[in-house]
Structures are given as structure tokens and as C-alpha cells.
Amino acid sequence: MIVIVADASSPAATPPSNLLIFHGTADPTVWDLRYQAAASGALSLLETGDLNADGKPDIAWTDTTCGAHTCFARVRIVSWDAAADKYIDMIGPNATMATPQVRFADINRGSGKELIMHGGEIGSVGAPQRVDRNLGLARWPALRTGRSHLRSVDLPVPPRAGCQRPAVQGAYADAALAYEKIVGDSTLKACGNRPNELNELREFAWFRWALAQAYAGNQAAAGSTVAALNKALPQGLYAPVANIWWSAYGTARDATAACAAVRAYAQSKPEVWKILSDFGYANPTFNASDVCIAPKR
């Protein structure tokens, strides 16, 4: 039997709670308390059963605490070990996310269910960001086996984030399509304080579009994209960046040397990278070395 109790007298937005697990005894009127978990916030039962297909019963729940802007939920999982005659913690303390949707699903057949956490958006004005999707392997103790950044509904961050992952992973054709979409996306909304924010972000996406095209093997398209950027935004921050990169890369096809030239320019002109460095404390950092990506050798 599982019982959740909360302190109704607490003034907190999410009063502290306790989760109690009782086992039945030979006497049907007597229950034996076998496990107690104290929580600083609200508890919510997720799922019970043999979640990781190891033949042992498991219990999963969330512990949610809320601040002024955002609620954070931590996932807890325990498993009954009959040999040890006790419940064992089956997940680390870092299974925590802002405003998550949490569920279990059998994705990798044969290993039980996987834990999926989808969320990460912080409600503070200083922290706009994408959401994350974490995938945890269910052969516990659970480990995070996958993480992906997903596009927020109205933020212009994808030029550096949503497209960054395929570019870093070498999926340059996919990255080129993603950057191309950003360049022509008229639905993006500014979320920062820079007066020319959307154009600056599109400039960056335009440069990265050419970069991805070249690395995907389409040199002619890359040259055309650089030329189009110069025609559309000749006074922008990224027309010079694209020109420096293309001058170094266009003939020798040396991506490392081309990115070194871009990095040197960005270090001498910090505005090039600073337009992408202040999208809230919840976002990844960005500096001169992040402007240009070279394929790994």
C-alpha cells in the first residue's frame, strides 16, 4: 500500500510531503511500514510495477517544488529487493527538470520501460530557452542515454540551438535545411533586448546555412548563399564573417583554417558572438570559438 501525506498547515506553494510504503502482514488489520521518503514539495505517483523488467516491483514518483517563476520536479524510483529485505534507490539525484512532463514508455524492447522527461522551460524573464527531452535507460540504476533540444514555440533561439546539434553531429544536409528555414521564417518573435535581434539571428543562420551547405558537399550552393547574404544584409555583422570564411575555405577546402580565421575576427569584433551570448542563464554559453564549426577529422 502506498500513502502520500502532505502538511496542510504549510504556507508553501508546494507543502512538504511524505511517501509511505506499507507491506501487508499475516494479520489483515496490521500494515508494516517498509519505506518512507520525505519530500520538500508535492509528491505525485507516476507508475508502479516491474518497470525495468528485472522481476522486481518498482515504484516511481515525482517530488515537485515551486519558486516564484518555475516548478522543478525530481523523479524518484525505488525497487523492492527481497534478498536484502528493503527498497533500493534506482535513480540518481540529478533526474530533475523544470516544468517537465514525465512518463514511462517501452522504447528499447527487451529492457523494460524507459523514463522520458520532456520540459526545461524556466518561467523567469531572464531564462528563455528551448525545452529538453531526456531519455533514461530503464536497466537501473538509471542513466541518461539521450538528450535533445526542441524548439520553443516563439523564440528565435533555434539558429544557434535547434540547428547546432545536427551541425555538430555532422548531419550537414539536415542542418542546412534547418538554417534555410530560419532565414525565411517570418513567425519568429524577439525575446531579448537588442533592437535588431531578429535580423542579427537571421544573419547568423544565413552564415551557418552556407557553412552546412559546403560541408554537405554543395560548394556552389554555399558560394551562392554567401553572395545572397552580402546582397541582402551588406552592412550586417555576418556578411564580413561569411566573406572571411569563404575566402579561406572556398579554394583550399580547409575548414579548420577557415574557422580559425573566423574565430580571430570574432575575437577582434566581439559583437559577432555577443549577439548570441545573452539569451538567459538557462541557455548554453556562446563565445568566439562557437561562431564557426569545422568537421571533426
C-alpha positions in Angstrom: 0.0 0.0 0.0 1.3 3.5 -0.9 0.3 6.5 1.0 1.2 10.2 0.3 0.7 12.7 3.1 1.2 16.5 3.0 1.5 19.2 5.6 -1.8 21.0 5.0 -0.7 23.8 7.5 2.3 24.8 5.5 2.1 28.2 3.8 4.4 27.0 1.0 3.1 26.8 -2.6 4.0 23.2 -2.6 3.8 21.9 1.0 6.3 19.3 2.1 5.1 15.7 1.8 6.0 12.2 2.7 5.6 9.0 0.7 5.0 5.9 2.8 5.1 2.3 1.5 3.4 -0.4 3.7 3.5 -4.1 3.3 0.7 -6.4 4.4 1.2 -8.9 7.2 -0.3 -12.1 8.3 -2.8 -10.0 10.3 -5.0 -8.2 7.7 -5.6 -5.4 10.1 -1.8 -4.7 10.5 0.4 -3.0 7.9 4.1 -2.8 8.2 5.9 0.5 7.2 8.8 -0.6 5.0 9.9 2.7 3.3 9.4 6.4 3.9 10.6 9.2 1.6 10.4 12.8 2.9 10.0 15.4 0.2 10.4 19.2 0.2 7.5 19.6 -2.2 4.4 17.9 -3.6 4.5 14.2 -4.4 2.8 12.6 -7.3 2.8 8.8 -8.0 4.0 8.1 -11.6 3.8 4.3 -12.0 4.2 1.0 -10.2 5.1 -2.5 -11.4 8.2 -4.2 -12.8 9.3 -1.1 -14.8 12.8 -2.3 -15.8 11.9 -6.0 -16.4 14.2 -7.4 -13.8 11.5 -9.3 -11.9 11.3 -6.9 -9.0 8.5 -4.5 -8.2 9.3 -0.8 -8.7 7.6 2.4 -7.6 8.2 5.8 -9.3 7.0 9.2 -8.3 7.9 12.9 -8.6 8.8 15.4 -6.0 7.9 18.9 -7.2 8.9 22.3 -5.6 7.9 25.7 -6.9 9.6 29.0 -6.7 8.5 32.5 -7.9 8.6 31.6 -11.6 9.1 27.9 -12.1 8.4 24.5 -10.6 11.1 21.8 -10.6 10.3 18.1 -10.4 12.7 15.4 -9.4 11.9 11.8 -10.4 12.4 9.1 -7.7 12.3 5.4 -8.3 12.7 2.6 -5.7 12.8 -1.2 -6.2 12.0 -3.9 -3.7 15.0 -6.2 -3.1 13.6 -9.3 -1.4 17.0 -10.7 -0.7 18.1 -7.5 1.1 14.6 -7.1 2.6 14.5 -3.4 1.7 13.8 -0.9 -1.0 16.7 0.3 -3.1 17.0 3.7 -4.8 17.3 3.1 -8.5 17.9 6.6 -9.9 20.5 9.3 -9.3 19.7 12.6 -7.6 20.1 14.6 -10.9 16.9 13.4 -12.5 15.4 16.9 -12.1 13.9 19.2 -14.7 11.9 22.4 -14.8 8.2 22.1 -15.6 8.5 18.5 -17.0 6.1 16.1 -18.5 7.2 12.7 -17.2 6.2 9.3 -18.5 7.5 5.7 -19.0 7.5 4.0 -22.4 8.9 0.8 -23.8 11.2 2.2 -26.5 14.1 -0.2 -26.4 12.5 -3.5 -26.5 13.8 -6.1 -24.0 14.9 -3.8 -21.3 11.6 -2.8 -19.7 10.4 0.8 -19.9 12.4 3.9 -20.4 11.9 7.1 -18.4 11.2 10.1 -20.6 11.3 13.7 -19.3 10.2 16.5 -21.5 10.5 20.1 -20.3 13.1 22.5 -19.0 11.4 25.9 -19.7 12.1 28.3 -16.9 9.5 30.9 -16.3 11.9 33.7 -15.5 12.2 36.6 -18.0 16.0 36.1 -17.8 15.9 32.5 -19.0 14.0 31.9 -22.2 15.1 28.6 -23.8 14.3 25.5 -25.7 12.8 22.5 -24.0 14.8 19.4 -23.4 13.8 15.7 -23.9 15.8 13.4 -21.7 15.7 9.6 -22.2 16.8 7.3 -19.4 17.6 3.7 -19.8 15.5 1.5 -17.6 18.1 -1.1 -16.7 18.6 0.7 -13.5 20.4 2.3 -11.7 19.1 4.6 -14.5 21.5 6.6 -16.6 20.6 9.3 -19.1 21.1 7.8 -22.5 19.8 10.6 -24.7 19.1 14.3 -24.7 17.6 16.6 -27.3 16.9 20.3 -27.5 13.5 21.1 -29.0 12.4 24.4 -30.5 10.3 26.6 -28.3 7.1 27.9 -29.9 8.0 31.5 -30.3 11.7 32.1 -29.5 14.3 32.9 -32.1 16.9 30.8 -30.4 16.9 27.9 -32.9 19.6 29.5 -35.2 22.2 28.7 -32.5 20.5 25.8 -30.7 18.0 23.8 -32.7 20.3 23.7 -35.7 23.5 23.4 -33.7 23.1 19.8 -32.8 22.8 18.3 -36.4 25.7 20.6 -37.4 27.9 19.4 -34.6 27.0 15.8 -35.2 27.9 16.0 -38.9 24.4 15.9 -40.3 25.2 18.9 -42.5 22.4 18.4 -45.1 19.8 18.4 -42.3 21.5 21.4 -40.7 21.4 23.3 -44.0 17.7 22.8 -44.3 17.1 23.9 -40.7 19.2 27.1 -41.2 17.4 27.8 -44.5 14.1 27.6 -42.7 15.2 30.1 -40.1 16.4 32.6 -42.7 12.9 32.6 -44.2 10.8 32.2 -41.1 8.7 35.3 -40.6 7.0 34.0 -37.5 9.9 34.3 -35.1 9.5 36.8 -32.2 12.2 38.7 -30.5 12.7 37.8 -26.8 15.8 39.8 -25.9 16.6 43.5 -25.6 18.7 44.0 -28.8 16.8 46.4 -31.2 17.9 44.4 -34.3 17.7 41.0 -32.7 15.8 39.1 -35.4 18.0 40.3 -38.3 21.1 39.5 -36.3 19.9 36.0 -35.7 18.9 35.5 -39.3 22.4 36.7 -40.3 24.0 34.1 -38.2 21.6 31.5 -39.6 22.5 32.6 -43.1 26.2 32.2 -42.4 25.7 28.8 -40.9 23.5 27.8 -43.9 26.4 28.4 -46.2 28.7 26.5 -43.8 26.4 23.5 -43.7 25.9 23.5 -47.5 29.7 23.4 -48.0 30.3 20.7 -45.5 27.5 18.7 -47.1 29.4 18.8 -50.4 27.4 21.5 -52.2 30.1 24.1 -52.7 28.3 26.0 -55.4 25.2 26.5 -53.2 27.5 27.7 -50.3 29.0 30.3 -52.6 25.6 31.4 -53.7 24.4 31.7 -50.1 27.4 33.8 -49.1 26.7 36.1 -52.1 23.0 36.3 -51.2 23.8 37.3 -47.6 26.1 40.1 -48.9 23.3 41.3 -51.2 20.6 41.2 -48.5 22.5 42.5 -45.5 25.7 44.0 -46.7 26.0 46.2 -43.5 25.2 43.4 -41.1 27.6 41.7 -38.7 27.8 38.4 -40.5 28.4 39.4 -44.1 32.1 40.0 -43.2 32.2 36.7 -41.3 30.8 34.8 -44.2 33.3 36.5 -46.6 36.3 35.7 -44.3 35.2 32.1 -44.0 34.5 31.7 -47.8 37.8 33.3 -48.7 39.7 30.8 -46.5 37.5 27.8 -47.3 36.4 28.3 -50.9 39.6 27.3 -52.6 41.6 25.1 -50.2 38.6 23.4 -48.6 40.3 23.6 -45.2 37.5 24.0 -42.7 39.9 24.2 -39.7 41.8 27.1 -41.2 38.7 28.9 -42.3 37.2 28.6 -38.8 40.4 29.8 -37.3 40.2 32.9 -39.4 36.6 33.5 -38.4 37.5 33.0 -34.7 40.3 35.6 -34.9 37.8 38.0 -36.5 35.2 37.3 -33.9 37.7 37.8 -31.1 38.6 41.2 -32.6 34.9 42.1 -33.1 33.0 40.8 -30.0 29.6 41.9 -31.4 29.8 39.0 -33.7 29.4 36.5 -30.9 27.8 38.7 -28.2 24.5 38.8 -30.1 24.2 35.1 -29.2 25.7 35.1 -25.7 22.9 36.5 -23.7 19.6 34.6 -24.1 19.2 33.9 -20.4 21.1 32.0 -17.8 19.3 28.8 -18.7 20.8 28.7 -22.2 24.3 27.3 -23.2 27.1 29.8 -23.3 28.4 31.2 -26.6 31.7 32.8 -27.5 34.0 33.5 -30.4 35.0 29.8 -30.7 31.4 28.8 -31.3 30.7 31.0 -34.3 32.2 28.6 -36.8 32.1 24.8 -36.7 34.7 22.7 -38.5 34.1 19.0 -39.2 36.0 16.6 -37.0 38.9 15.0 -38.7 
